[in-house]
Amino acid sequence: MKRRWRALVVLLALAASASFAGLAWLVGTEAGLRWAIARAVSASGGRLTIEEASGTLGAEARFGRMAYADDRVRVEARGVRGQVNPLALLRGALGVEPLNVESLQVAVAGRGTAAPAAPPGAALPFAIRLAQVSVGRFELQTGDARHALSDLRFAYAALGPRTLSALGSFTRPDERFPASVELQVNGPFERLEAAFGATVAGIPARATLTVAPFETPALRSLEARAGPVDLARIDPVLPKTSLSAALQFEAVGGGYAGTMSLANASPATIDAGGLPVVAARTRFTSPDL
């Protein structure tokens, strides 16, 4: 009996040694990096392209260009550098910390394209957790519209089979209305909750919203507050004010219904260069935003 137990212990030790040796080869050699790239490209069905790869997953892996394209979205990242967390691999997850990207471009197909039947994360056989993420420049194209952000930084971003959570910040460069934003996102793909704290052209603002990407309309609700703001600081021809604004709406049928209100803490006559309004409030319905 003792011999059997000893043999079992030896077999378990050999299996553990082989597992650790394989993990060390995967994260510690450039051959392991090339093997991981080949597996990822094959699993994507040719939708994924990775160029100019060097380094190792455990120390630092570098990629000149990474791209993914299907009939709904095109993603291209350049100047990618990251380090894999081996402990996350042992837990069945892909962990990268830190991750640096010089530029990231995302192009989303127009409304005419059918929505995916399931969340993209549902096909993932493992969780992905990123930490200390920085993106120098981000561009989003939806139809003919283009949106640019810079200096994106995330303390963490975790993607599970059906969930997403992230905490980060970014800036929006604009000549007249530059913005700096902090955001937090949590929830299942079917219904994400997001909170924003921002400063737009020196004006503080906060917002919370609910997004259901696979429903129509996708934006299900929003509550936002901004101010106080002096309109004369934005444009000298406008009256002096101390305006605060609040906006709330939710999806109703195929459109939106909600309320908007304004409060002026410094009302004054027009002759005095002010705005003779203390408060205003309205209810509204709209077929779209």
C-alpha positions in Angstrom: 0.0 0.0 0.0 2.8 2.4 0.9 4.5 1.7 -2.4 1.3 2.6 -4.3 1.0 5.9 -2.3 4.6 6.7 -3.1 4.1 6.0 -6.8 1.0 8.2 -6.8 2.9 11.0 -5.1 5.8 10.7 -7.6 3.3 10.8 -10.6 1.6 13.9 -9.2 5.0 15.6 -8.7 6.0 14.7 -12.3 2.8 16.0 -13.6 3.2 19.3 -11.7 6.8 19.6 -12.8 5.7 19.1 -16.5 2.9 21.7 -16.1 5.3 24.3 -14.6 7.9 23.5 -17.2 5.4 24.0 -20.0 4.2 27.3 -18.5 7.8 28.5 -18.1 8.4 27.7 -21.8 5.2 29.5 -22.8 5.9 32.7 -20.9 9.7 32.7 -20.9 10.7 32.0 -24.5 10.2 33.7 -27.8 9.2 30.3 -29.2 6.4 30.2 -26.6 5.3 33.7 -27.8 5.2 32.5 -31.5 3.2 29.4 -30.5 0.6 31.5 -28.6 0.3 33.9 -31.6 -0.3 31.0 -34.0 -2.9 29.5 -31.7 -4.7 32.9 -31.3 -4.7 33.5 -35.1 -6.0 30.0 -35.8 -8.7 30.3 -33.2 -9.9 33.6 -34.8 -10.5 31.9 -38.1 -8.1 34.3 -39.9 -9.8 37.5 -38.5 -6.8 38.3 -36.3 -3.5 39.6 -37.7 -0.4 40.1 -35.6 2.8 41.6 -37.0 6.3 42.4 -35.8 6.2 40.3 -32.7 9.2 40.0 -30.4 10.1 39.4 -26.7 8.4 37.0 -24.3 5.1 36.9 -22.6 6.6 36.7 -19.2 9.1 39.6 -19.5 7.6 41.9 -22.2 6.0 41.1 -25.5 6.0 43.7 -28.2 3.9 43.9 -31.3 4.2 46.4 -34.2 0.6 45.9 -35.3 -2.4 43.9 -34.1 -5.7 43.9 -36.1 -9.0 42.2 -36.0 -11.8 42.4 -38.6 -15.2 40.8 -39.2 -18.5 42.0 -40.7 -19.3 44.1 -37.7 -16.1 45.7 -36.4 -12.5 46.5 -37.3 -9.9 47.0 -34.7 -6.3 48.0 -35.2 -3.7 48.6 -32.5 -0.1 49.8 -33.1 2.9 49.9 -30.8 1.6 47.3 -28.3 3.7 46.3 -25.3 2.5 44.0 -22.5 3.5 41.5 -19.9 1.5 38.3 -19.0 0.8 37.4 -15.4 1.7 33.7 -15.1 -0.4 33.3 -11.9 -3.5 34.3 -13.8 -2.8 31.6 -16.4 -2.7 29.0 -13.6 -6.2 30.2 -12.6 -7.5 29.8 -16.2 -7.4 33.5 -17.0 -5.3 35.7 -19.3 -3.8 38.5 -17.2 -1.7 41.3 -18.7 0.0 43.9 -16.5 1.1 46.5 -17.6 -0.3 47.0 -21.1 0.8 50.0 -23.3 -0.7 50.9 -26.7 0.5 53.8 -28.8 -2.7 54.0 -30.9 -6.0 52.1 -31.1 -8.6 52.5 -33.9 -12.1 50.9 -33.8 -14.5 51.1 -36.8 -18.1 49.9 -36.1 -20.4 48.9 -39.0 -23.5 51.1 -39.5 -27.0 50.5 -38.3 -27.9 48.4 -41.3 -25.7 45.5 -40.0 -27.5 43.0 -37.9 -26.7 43.0 -34.2 -24.7 40.0 -32.9 -26.9 37.3 -31.5 -24.7 36.9 -28.4 -22.2 39.1 -26.5 -18.7 38.8 -27.9 -17.4 37.7 -24.5 -19.7 34.7 -24.5 -17.3 32.9 -26.9 -14.3 33.4 -24.6 -13.1 30.2 -22.9 -11.3 32.2 -20.3 -11.4 35.5 -18.5 -9.2 38.5 -19.4 -7.9 40.9 -16.8 -5.8 43.9 -17.7 -4.1 46.3 -15.3 -2.1 49.5 -15.6 -3.4 50.0 -19.1 -2.4 53.1 -21.2 -3.5 54.1 -24.7 -1.9 57.1 -26.3 -4.7 57.8 -28.8 -8.1 56.2 -29.4 -10.3 56.7 -32.5 -13.8 55.4 -32.9 -15.6 55.5 -36.3 -19.3 54.8 -36.5 -20.6 55.4 -40.0 -19.4 58.8 -41.1 -18.8 60.0 -37.5 -15.3 60.0 -35.9 -14.5 60.5 -32.3 -11.0 60.9 -30.9 -9.7 60.5 -27.3 -6.2 60.7 -25.9 -4.3 59.6 -22.8 -6.6 56.7 -21.8 -5.5 55.1 -18.6 -7.2 52.2 -16.8 -6.4 50.9 -13.4 -8.1 47.7 -14.4 -10.3 46.2 -17.1 -11.8 42.8 -16.6 -13.6 40.8 -19.3 -15.4 37.6 -18.3 -17.4 35.2 -20.4 -20.5 37.5 -19.9 -19.3 40.4 -17.8 -17.3 43.6 -18.0 -15.8 45.9 -15.4 -13.4 48.7 -15.8 -12.1 51.8 -14.0 -10.2 54.5 -15.9 -9.9 58.0 -17.3 -9.3 59.8 -20.6 -9.2 63.2 -22.2 -11.0 64.6 -25.2 -8.9 67.1 -27.1 -11.0 70.0 -28.5 -10.1 73.6 -29.2 -13.2 75.1 -27.5 -14.5 72.3 -25.3 -11.7 70.1 -24.0 -12.8 67.4 -21.6 -11.2 65.2 -19.0 -13.3 62.2 -17.9 -13.2 59.5 -15.2 -15.4 56.4 -15.7 -16.4 53.2 -14.1 -18.2 50.4 -15.9 -19.7 47.2 -14.4 -22.3 44.6 -15.2 -23.2 41.8 -17.6 -22.9 42.5 -21.4 -26.7 42.4 -21.7 -27.0 45.4 -19.3 -24.0 47.6 -18.4 -24.0 50.3 -15.8 -21.6 53.2 -16.3 -20.7 56.3 -14.1 -18.8 59.3 -15.4 -17.3 62.3 -13.7 -16.0 65.0 -16.1 -14.8 68.5 -16.5 -15.8 70.0 -19.9 -14.2 73.4 -20.7 -13.9 73.9 -17.0 -17.5 72.9 -16.2 -18.0 70.0 -13.8 -20.4 67.3 -14.8 -21.5 63.9 -13.6 -23.6 61.2 -15.3 -24.8 57.7 -14.8 -26.2 55.6 -17.6 -27.5 52.1 -18.5 -26.6 50.5 -21.8 -28.1 47.3 -23.3 -26.0 46.8 -26.5 -28.3 44.1 -27.9 -31.5 46.0 -27.5 -32.9 48.9 -29.5 -32.3 51.6 -28.5 -29.1 50.5 -26.8 -29.0 53.5 -24.4 -31.7 52.6 -21.9 -31.4 55.4 -19.4 -29.3 58.4 -18.4 -29.1 60.9 -15.5 -26.7 63.8 -15.8 -25.9 67.0 -14.0 -23.6 69.9 -15.0 -22.6 73.3 -13.7 -22.5 75.9 -12.5 -21.5 77.6 -15.6 -21.2 81.3 -16.6 -22.3 81.6 -20.2 -20.3 84.8 -20.6 -17.1 82.9 -20.1 -17.9 80.7 -23.0 -18.9 83.6 -25.3 -18.7 87.3 -24.3 -21.9 88.1 -26.1 -23.9 85.8 -23.9 -25.3 86.9 -20.5 -23.6 86.4 -17.2 -25.1 83.4 -15.4 -24.5 80.7 -12.8 -26.4 77.9 -14.5 -26.8 74.3 -13.4 -28.5 71.8 -15.6 -30.1 68.4 -15.0 -31.1 65.8 -17.6 -32.9 62.5 -17.0 -34.5 60.2 -19.6 -35.2 56.5 -20.2 -36.0 54.4 -23.2 -39.8 54.1 -23.9 -40.9 52.1 -26.8 -38.6 53.0 -29.7 -37.7 56.4 -28.3 -37.0 58.4 -25.1 -39.0 60.3 -22.5 -37.6 62.4 -19.7 -37.1 65.8 -18.1 -34.6 68.6 -18.3 -34.2 71.5 -15.9 -32.1 74.6 -15.5 -31.4 76.6 -12.3 -29.7 80.1 -12.3 -28.2 81.0 -9.0 -27.4 84.6 -10.2 -30.5 85.9 -12.1 -30.2 89.5 -13.3 -31.9 91.8 -15.8 -30.9 91.9 -19.4 -29.8 95.6 -19.0 -27.4 94.5 -16.3 -25.9 91.9 -18.6 -27.6 89.0 -16.9 -30.4 86.4 -17.5 -33.7 87.2 -15.9 -34.5 83.5 -15.3 -34.4 81.7 -11.9 -35.4 78.2 -13.1 -36.9 76.3 -16.0 -38.2 72.8 -16.4 -39.6 70.8 -19.2 -40.7 67.2 -20.0 -40.0 65.8 -23.4 -40.3 62.8 -25.7 -38.1 62.1 -28.6 -37.7 59.4 -31.2 -33.9 59.5 -30.9 -31.1 61.4 -29.2 
